[in-house]
Amino acid sequence: MSTPSYPPFSSLPTLKKIPIFLNPKSPFSHISSPINPKTLSNKSPINLKTPLSQNSCPLLPPLHSSSTTPSTTTSNSLKARLKNGETLYGIFILSFSPTIAEIAGLAGYDFAVVDMEHGFGGIADALECIRALAASRTPVVLRLPESSAVWAKKALDLGPQGIMFPMIDSPKEARKAVSYCRFPPKGIRGSAHTVVRASDYGIDEGYLGNYEEELLVMCQVESGEGVERIEEIAGIDGVDCVQMGPLDLSASLGYLWDPGHKKVKEMMRKAENGVMGTTKKGGNGGAFLAGFAMPHDGAENLRLRGYRMVSGAVDVGLFRNAAVEDVRKFKMGLDRGSDHEMEEEKDGDEKYWSE
């Protein structure tokens, strides 16, 4: 089925008498509004003469520009931060709970991976998590269920800052993954950029000039076969990060129940050295290394070995650990028996008022 041809935003008829507030410097200030700024009282919460700036809310990065002129990578994007030498710390969201996603963003993670490979949700569920994370300006990476043009197209149209392709075992597969992220003639991504969320539903007229520079393309290497060709994978033009998958790698080597096995560790080190060998100073000409923290290989260990994107937690894992510990503490209280109960009765009032 062919993609319908949507009219460009600039060709849409001028809207009339829409009761909205507009910044006079906005590129869309030609849209007429029935509101006269001179009639607003001093108690109005909106000052049309004072556009929102980064200084007025220093904790939030500036909104992107709608200029039609192609720009370089924005200073606060994941891609730019990696090139500037930062090491980023993130979380995986498997629950697809917008509330949990919102809390994760407010907690201060540098990024969140919304995981459609092992998580409970699909595209529609991922959208709600992206919206929740947008409240705290937390960048989102979408991990696809499989490496395919269809999944990539639907995911990219949501407007994540990054996209992760699972099970990449060869440079050919990596090259295909990159092609799924680029519009023709550079790639095969389907186009509806005039109406999808990635371009602010067509309002961001500079989207086509910026999207390639701002999108972080991540290829996940999770098998012995992939490790053997990891330098070629990392060297493919358009692959920004190689994400290691320690659990699947251990399974492919015959150690599903022992990801900390000596042979698995050796293969991991080989992969790490291969990726970092392709990365030149400043991040040009190679891929960055990304990975998961494991019980036997913590987040700090990954950072010290040169990982630039470290995922240290999974939302369901965090809740599981907290829940198990909560129950354990209560059960231990029951095991202490009547002595503990008598102590509580004896000085209960004193403890209540002193706490």
N, C-alpha and C positions, 0 to 999 in steps of 0.2 A: 504494500500500500504506500503510495507516495505521500510525502509530507505536504500539508496544505500550505499555500503561499500566503503568509500574513503580511499585512501592510506595515511599513515602518512606522515607528511612533510619531515621527515628524509629519507624517501624512494624515494623521487622524485629525478630525475637525476640532477647532478650538472649543473648549468647554465653556459654557456660559453660566454665570450666576451660581457657582458652587461655593457654599459657605465654608471656605477654608482659609487658614492663615498662610501667607507665603512670605518668605524672605525676599526682599526687593532685589537682592543680588543673585537669586536662584536662576538657573538657566531656564526654568519653566515659569518665570514671573510674567510671561506674556498671557498666561491663563487668567482670564478676568475673574474678579471676585467682587461680590456686592458689599464687602466690608471696607469702610473708609477708615484708615488708621487714625485720622484726625478726630473721629468721633469716639474713639476708645477712651474710657475713663482712666484715671491714674491707678485705679485698683485692678486694672487688667493684668492677668498673670503673664501676658505675652507682650514683649516689646518688639515691634516689627523693625525698629531701627537698630536693634542690637542682635546681629546674627550669632548663633551659638558657635563658640570657638572652643578649641581644646583647653585654653586657659580657664574658661568658665567651668569646666569639669575635668580637671587634670587627670583623673583616674581612667578616663575613657579616651581611646584613640579617635582621631578625626574620622568622620564619615568619608567614604570614597568620593571621588569627583565624578561628575557626569559629563566631563569634557569629551568631545569626540576625538581629541588628539591623543594618539597612543602614548602611554606613559611607561616609565620604568616601574619595577616592582615596588609596591607600597612598603614603607619602612616598617609597618607593623604586621606584615604578612608572615606566615610560617616560613615561606621560602626565603624572604629577605632576612629574617632573623637568623636562619641557619647560615646564610652567606656572610652575615655579620659576625659569625663566630659564637653564637649562643648555643647552649645546650638546653633542650626543651623537655619538660616533664609533663606526661599526660596520663589519662585514664581511659579505659575501655568501658563503653556503655553497652551491656548486653540485655538489660531489663527493658529497654525502650520506654522507660518511665520518664515523662517530661519533668516531673518533680525531682527525681533523682538527678537527671541531667542538669537541671537548673542549680541544684545544690552543688554539683561538681564544678560548674562554672563559677559560682560565687566563692567556692573554696580556693580558687586561684590556680587551677591547672592551666598550663600553657596551651593545651589542646585536648580535645576529647575525640576518641575514635568511636563512632557509632557503628556497631558491628552487625552487619546483615548476614555474615557468614555463619556465625554461631549464636547470634542473638535471636530474640523471639519475634522480631518485626521485619517488615518490608519497607518499601518506599514511603508509603503514607505514614507509617509509624516513625520513620527516620525524620520526616519533615517536622513533626511535632517536637522532636528532640532538638533539631536544629534551631527552631524558633525559641525554645526554652533557653538554649545556650547563647542565643543572640542577645538576650537581655544583659548578659555579663560580658559581651563581646569576646566570647571564647571560641576560637577557631575550631571547626569540625573537619575531621577526616572521615569519609565513609568507606568502610571495608565492604567490598562486594561479595555476594555469595559465590560468584564464579567470575572468571576473566572472560567477559563477552562484550560485544558492542552494544547489545540491548541493555544490559544492566548498567554499563558505563553511561550510556546516553540518559537513562532515567535518573541516575544518581547525580550526574553533572548538572542536569537541569534544575536541581534543588539548590545549587549554589554553594557547595562545600568548598573550603579552602584546599582540601586534599582528597585524593582518592587512592585506595589501596587495593591492588590486584593480588588475590591469593594464588598460591601454587604456580609460581613462575619458575620453570625449570630450564629455560634456554633463552639465548638472545633473540631468537625468532619470536618466542612468546612475549618477551619484553617489548620488542618492536611493535607487535600487534597491539599490546596494551596502550602504548603511547599513541598509536593511530586512532584508537577509540576516543581519545581525549581531544583530538584536533579536527577542526572543520576542513573540508576539502579546499584546496588540493593537497594539503599536508597530511590529512587523515580522512577518516570515514565517519566522523561523528555526525549524527543527524541534527538538522538545524531547525529550531523554533525559537531562536534567540530573541525574537521580538515580543514574546509573551511569557517566557518562563521566569521562575523566581531568580535564577542565576543572574539575569540582567535587570533585576528589580522589575520584572514583568514588562520590560521594554523601556522603562524610564531611564535606565543607565545607557545612554547612547554611546558611551565609550567602551562598552563591554567587549566588543570584538577586538578592539585594539589592546585590551589589557589582560584578557582571561588567560592567555597562554603563559604570560610572565608571572601571574599570581597563583596559578594552580600548581600544587605540589603532587607529583606523580610518584607513587610508592609501589614497588614490586616486592612481593613477599617470596623469599626463598626458603623452602621448607623440606627439601629432600637432599639426599646425597648427590643425586644427579645435578641438582641446581647448584650445589656448592662447587662441584667440579668445574662449572662454567660461570661462576659468579663474577669473575673479572669482566667477562664479555657482557654479562647482563648489566653490570654497573656502568659499563662504558657506553651503553646505547644512548644516543642523543634523545633527551626528553625524560630519561629516568633520573629523578631527583634523589630518591632514597631507596635503599635496599633494606627491607624489614626482615629480620631473621625470625623464623618460627621454630623455637627449640623443641616444642612437644612433637610436632609432625616430623621434624628432623630426626629426633630420637626414635620415633616409630619406624621411619624409613630405614634406619640402621639396625632395627631389630631390638631396640631397647625402650619400648613403649612405657614400661613401668619404671624405667631408670634413666630419666633425662640427664642426671648428673654423672652418668657412666663416663669413664676415662675416654673411651673412643668417641663419645658424643662431644665431650669437651674439646677434644683434638680437632674434630670436624668444625666445631664452632669457631675455634681460633683460626683455622684455615680460611673460613669464610670471612671473618672479620678482617684479617690481614689483606685478603683479596679486595674487599670493598674499599678499605682505607687507602690501599695502594693506588686506586684510580682517582682519588680526590686530591686535586691540586690546591694550592694556597688560594684562599678566597672562595673555594667551592666551585670553581669553573673546571670543566673537563672531566668530572667524575661524580659519583653519587655519595650521599651521606649515609651513615650507618644508623639504623633504628632497630630497637628490640624490646622484648618483654623482660621484666624482672622475674626471677624464679626463686623459690625457697632456698636453693643451693647457690644462687647467683643473683645477689640483690642489685637494686637500682644503682647504688653507689659504685659497685664493681663495674657495672656496664659503663658508667660515666668515665671511670678511670681508664677503661680500655679503649675509649675513643668513640663510644656511641653518642650521637648528637640528638637523637630523639629517644627518650626512655619512657616506656609505659610501665608504671610501677604498681598499678592496681586495676582491678575489675570491679565494677559496682556490685554485682551479685556476690563476689568473693568478700568484699568489705562487709556487706550486711551479714553474710553467713558467719564470718569470724566473730562479729559483734554479737550476733544472736547466740551462737554456741557458748561464748564466754559469759553472756548474761545468764543463760540457763545453768551453766556450771557453777557460778557463784551462788545462785539460789539453792541448788542441790547441796552444795557444801554446807550452807547454813542449816538445812534440814538434818544433815548428818551429824551436826554438832549436838543435836538433841536437847533434852530438858535443861541441862546446865545453862545453855545459852538463853533459853526462854525465861528461866528464873532470874538471870542477870538482867534481862530486859525489863521484867516486871519490877524488880527492886529499885532501879534508878531510872525508870522510864520517863517520869515527869521531868527529872533533872536533865536527862539527855534531850528531851523534846525542846525544852526552853533554851538550852545552851547551843543547839545546833544552828 
